[in-house]
Amino acid sequence: MITRSVKVTEESARGKRGRAMNPRAKAESNARHGLGSLPASDDPAAVTAVRQGGSQTLARGLSALMAVVESADGMTVQDIAKLLDVHRSIAYRVVQTLVEFDLVTQSPDKVYRPGARLAALSESYLPTLRAIAIPAMRELAERVGCTVSLFVAEGDSAVSIAMAEPTTATHHIRFRSGMRTPLDRGAAGYALLAQSPFRDGEPSQVTKARVDGYATSHGEVEEGAHAVAAGFSVPNVRACLNVMTYVEEQAKQAVTEVRDCAALIGERLAAGDLR
């Protein structure tokens, strides 16, 4: 059986398909997040924005690392130079530093791909939460036939930190770990916000999620997709499970399963049960 997955990108989640940032806005975004291509050195406003946000060298390294991680087929030095808008020699020095730290590996065909140390780094992020949640997520993914993502709140974003995909479904939507979506958009964001006390002006979906114990959305993160999310208690962290599908009936049928699985994870976290 051939499985076709549909990958949700950060750009689609933020509703920015086909919209290009101006140089200054792009630079300011890079400075805040260390992501995306960097401005050319002959753009004073853009360079100033990057320097105000931190080290340009560090930002270049992080941008290159993120690009390699997100690339399906790896990247060459030329690809990285184009991304960073720098000379090949600068791109080479940047990526070789990543190689030295085992964050990136170079294959014989001169293509750079993610390195083994990334796995260790990802596992060190909220390790107890991941250890308890992932087995339950895998079981849930098989039962509902949809991809299950684990989200946590970070600033004004919902961040995916783990994912479980069904092995039997022919079609499913895929979330990339590390992907960010706005907290005020989509089921995952609503479920995370619902774990905080009521605030004047909060989205009505958040208020409803606080009462119902789960949140739903349609087309807010991925066009045409239905999502169901339920939060659970983690010390000092707001977390939730999120299921997304293009089939409305499938989403409706998953509500109870998602809510029960989230509650189970919360109970196991409270008990320190690593089954």
C-alpha positions in Angstrom: 0.0 0.0 0.0 1.4 3.4 -1.0 0.9 6.1 1.6 0.6 9.7 0.4 1.1 12.2 3.1 0.3 15.9 2.8 2.9 18.1 4.7 1.7 21.2 6.5 4.3 23.9 6.2 4.8 26.9 8.5 3.9 29.2 5.6 0.6 27.5 5.0 -0.2 27.5 8.7 0.3 31.2 8.8 -1.7 31.8 5.7 1.2 33.4 3.7 1.1 31.5 0.5 2.5 33.5 -2.3 3.2 36.6 -0.2 6.8 37.8 -0.1 8.2 39.9 2.8 9.9 43.1 2.1 13.6 43.1 2.9 13.3 44.8 6.3 10.4 42.7 7.5 12.3 39.6 6.3 15.4 40.7 8.2 13.4 41.4 11.4 11.8 38.0 11.2 15.2 36.3 10.8 16.6 38.3 13.7 13.7 37.1 15.9 13.7 33.5 14.9 17.0 32.7 13.2 15.1 31.2 10.3 15.0 31.8 6.6 17.4 33.5 4.2 19.5 36.5 5.4 19.6 39.9 3.8 22.3 40.9 1.4 25.1 43.0 2.9 24.3 45.9 0.7 20.9 46.4 2.3 21.7 48.7 5.4 18.2 48.5 6.9 18.1 44.7 6.7 21.6 44.2 8.0 20.9 46.6 10.9 17.8 44.6 11.8 19.8 41.3 11.9 22.6 42.8 14.0 20.1 44.2 16.4 18.7 40.7 16.9 22.0 39.0 17.6 25.0 37.6 15.9 24.8 37.4 12.1 27.1 34.4 12.0 25.0 32.5 14.5 21.9 33.5 12.6 23.5 32.2 9.4 24.4 28.9 11.0 20.9 28.4 12.4 19.3 29.3 9.1 21.5 26.8 7.3 20.8 24.1 9.9 17.0 24.6 9.7 17.1 24.6 5.9 19.1 21.3 5.8 16.7 19.7 8.3 13.6 20.8 6.3 15.0 19.7 2.9 13.8 16.4 1.7 16.8 15.7 -0.4 19.6 17.5 1.4 21.4 20.7 0.2 24.6 21.5 -1.5 26.9 24.4 -0.6 25.5 26.3 -3.6 22.0 25.8 -2.2 23.0 27.1 1.2 24.9 30.1 -0.3 21.8 31.0 -2.3 19.6 30.7 0.8 21.9 32.9 2.9 22.6 35.2 0.0 26.4 34.9 0.6 29.5 33.7 -1.3 30.0 30.0 -1.6 33.2 30.2 0.6 31.1 31.8 3.5 28.4 29.1 3.1 31.0 26.4 3.1 32.5 27.7 6.4 29.1 27.9 8.0 28.0 24.4 7.0 31.4 22.8 7.9 31.0 24.2 11.4 27.7 22.3 11.6 29.5 19.2 10.4 32.2 19.5 13.1 29.4 19.4 15.7 27.6 16.5 14.1 24.5 18.6 13.5 24.9 18.0 9.7 26.6 15.3 7.7 28.1 15.4 4.3 27.6 12.5 1.9 30.1 11.5 -0.8 28.0 13.3 -3.4 28.7 16.6 -1.5 25.1 16.9 -0.3 24.5 17.9 3.3 21.8 16.2 5.4 20.8 16.2 9.1 23.3 14.8 11.5 22.9 12.2 14.3 23.3 14.7 17.1 20.0 16.4 16.2 18.2 13.2 17.4 19.9 13.6 20.8 19.0 17.2 21.0 15.4 16.7 20.2 15.1 13.9 22.8 16.4 16.2 25.5 13.5 18.6 25.0 10.8 17.8 27.6 12.0 14.1 27.7 9.5 12.9 30.3 6.6 14.4 28.4 7.7 12.9 25.1 8.5 9.5 26.7 5.0 9.2 28.1 3.0 10.8 25.3 4.6 9.2 22.2 3.5 5.6 22.9 -0.1 6.7 23.5 0.0 8.9 20.4 1.0 6.0 18.2 -1.9 3.9 19.5 -4.2 6.9 18.9 -3.0 7.4 15.4 -3.8 3.8 14.5 -7.2 4.0 16.0 -8.3 7.2 14.3 -6.3 6.7 11.1 -4.9 10.3 11.3 -1.6 11.9 12.2 -1.4 12.8 15.9 0.8 15.8 16.9 2.0 16.8 20.3 2.0 20.6 20.7 3.2 22.9 23.5 2.8 26.6 24.0 5.9 28.7 23.5 5.4 32.5 23.5 2.6 33.3 21.1 3.0 30.1 19.2 1.9 26.5 19.3 4.9 24.3 18.6 4.8 20.7 17.4 7.4 18.7 19.3 6.4 15.1 18.4 4.3 13.3 15.8 2.8 9.8 15.3 1.5 8.7 11.9 -0.9 5.8 11.2 0.7 2.9 9.4 -2.6 1.8 7.7 -4.1 5.0 6.3 -3.6 5.7 2.6 -3.9 9.5 3.1 -2.9 11.6 6.1 -1.7 15.1 6.8 1.8 15.4 8.2 3.1 17.9 10.7 6.8 18.6 10.9 8.3 18.6 14.4 9.3 22.1 15.3 6.6 23.6 13.2 4.9 26.7 14.7 1.4 27.9 14.3 -0.2 31.0 15.9 -1.8 30.4 19.3 -4.9 32.2 18.3 -5.6 30.1 15.2 -6.5 26.4 14.9 -7.6 23.7 17.3 -4.1 23.2 18.9 -3.8 26.9 19.7 -7.3 27.0 21.2 -6.7 23.9 23.3 -3.5 25.4 24.7 -5.1 28.8 25.4 -8.0 27.1 27.1 -5.6 25.9 29.8 -5.2 29.5 31.0 -7.8 31.5 33.0 -10.5 33.4 31.0 -9.3 36.7 29.4 -11.5 39.4 28.0 -11.4 39.4 24.2 -10.2 35.8 23.9 -11.5 33.9 20.8 -14.9 32.3 21.4 -13.3 29.0 20.4 -11.0 29.1 23.4 -13.9 29.7 25.8 -15.8 26.8 24.3 -12.8 24.5 24.5 -12.4 25.3 28.2 -16.0 24.1 28.7 -16.0 21.1 26.3 -12.5 19.8 27.1 -11.5 19.9 23.5 -11.2 22.3 20.5 -12.0 22.0 16.9 -11.2 24.1 13.8 -11.7 23.9 10.0 -9.3 25.4 7.5 -7.5 27.6 9.9 -4.0 26.0 9.7 -4.3 24.0 6.5 -6.9 24.8 3.9 -9.8 22.4 3.9 -8.5 20.5 6.9 -10.5 19.6 10.1 -8.7 19.5 13.4 -9.4 18.3 16.9 -7.2 19.0 19.9 -7.4 18.3 23.6 -5.1 19.7 26.3 -3.6 18.0 29.4 -1.8 19.1 32.5 2.0 19.2 32.5 4.0 21.1 35.3 4.9 24.6 33.9 4.0 23.6 30.3 0.7 23.9 28.4 0.5 20.8 26.1 -2.1 19.2 23.9 -2.7 16.5 21.3 -3.9 17.5 17.9 -5.4 15.4 15.1 -5.9 16.7 11.6 -7.8 15.3 8.6 -9.5 16.4 5.4 -12.5 14.2 6.2 -15.0 16.0 8.5 -16.7 12.8 9.7 -13.3 11.3 10.6 -12.6 14.4 12.8 -15.9 14.1 14.5 -15.4 10.5 15.3 -12.0 11.2 16.7 -13.2 13.7 19.4 -13.7 11.2 22.2 -10.5 9.3 21.3 -8.4 12.5 21.4 -9.9 13.7 24.6 -9.5 10.4 26.4 -5.9 10.0 25.2 -5.0 13.4 26.4 -6.5 12.6 29.8 -4.6 9.4 29.9 -1.3 11.1 29.2 -2.1 13.7 31.9 -2.8 10.9 34.4 0.5 9.1 33.5 2.5 12.2 33.8 1.0 12.9 37.3 1.8 9.3 38.4 5.2 9.2 36.7 4.1 6.1 34.8 6.4 5.5 31.8 4.4 2.5 30.4 
